[in-house]
Amino acid sequence: MSGARFERALIVDWSGAATPTLGADSCWVASGRLDRPGPVRTVNHPTRQATMAALRRAIDGGLAAGERTLIAIDVSLGLAAGCAATLGLPGRPPWRALWRGLAERIEDDAHNANNRFAAADAMNADCGTRVFWGRPVGGRWEELVHLPHRDVDVAGLAPMPLARLRACEELAGPGVLSSWMLSGRGSVGGQVLTCLPHLERMRQDLGDQLAVWPFEGPGDPGHPVVLAETWFGLWDWSAERRTVRDAQQVAGTLKALRALGPRGLAALLDPPSLTGLTSRRRREVLGEEGWTLGVA
């Protein structure tokens, strides 16, 4: 197996915060070399727009230097098979239909104010199916009658027909929560809804310079910039001595990826757990669900 050679890495801890936030549960980015030893820099950004601007500057720097960049972000880049069809999102492949559909519906301003709950309520209503769940309690949130507080059926909507977890999440081990859950302790769905629209705009801007793994195919796609999802629970970052857990996670994950070397990264991008799926499940993963870097 030939190696997957990247010079740079950006590891992103995303946040669904509704206001500018620093410290725990905010956006953190670790940057550093993958091709040789060197310092790992961690930066805490107060908003999602500031985070994306910083990522773009780093990406452009790598492109200008003729170096490849691997971006690993702790957000699901796809949802369970059948999502796009259930939501009535047009276009192929389904993962791009989801990204485009969310980019058209989600508003997220420079101060992190966003409409993810209202957008999810509207998507449930429009498709006539209770897909998303989880919203704040009380006040104006009670108007979102198509988005329940808990994982329960909603009068007038068809029950949820889709799997709670994706194939890679079933293999990742304990602690993985469903992306259909938008609020509550440990919820990740809000991060998906706020992140994918930003990534869709970045994908459109970068064009052929960016590949989203593994949707472009398993293995190293060879593009100058490769975007993948990861989950920090798959990496050992316990040796990091930083004051905020989020900073420990991004820095430790970058160092763990660097320690793998080109051959290890190549194996990570073509995991046997993915190649071992049935042909139907493999098509669903590559067309809609995606995979988590580190689920080997």
ABEGO torsion letter per residue (X at the ends): XBBBBBABBBBBBBBABABBBBEBGBBBBBBEBAABBEBBBBBBBABAAAAAAAAAAAAAAAAAAGBBBBBBBBBBABBBBGAAAAAGBBEOBAAAAAAAAAAAABBBBAAGBBAAAAAAAAAAAAAGBBABBEBBBEEAAAABAABBABBBBBBGBBBBABBABBAAAAAAEBGBBBAABABEBGBAAAAAAAAAAAAAAAAAAAEAABBBOAAAEBEBAGBABBBBBBBAAABBAAABBBABAAAAAAAAAAAAAAAAEAAAAAAAABBAAAAABBAAAAAAAAAAAEBBBGBX
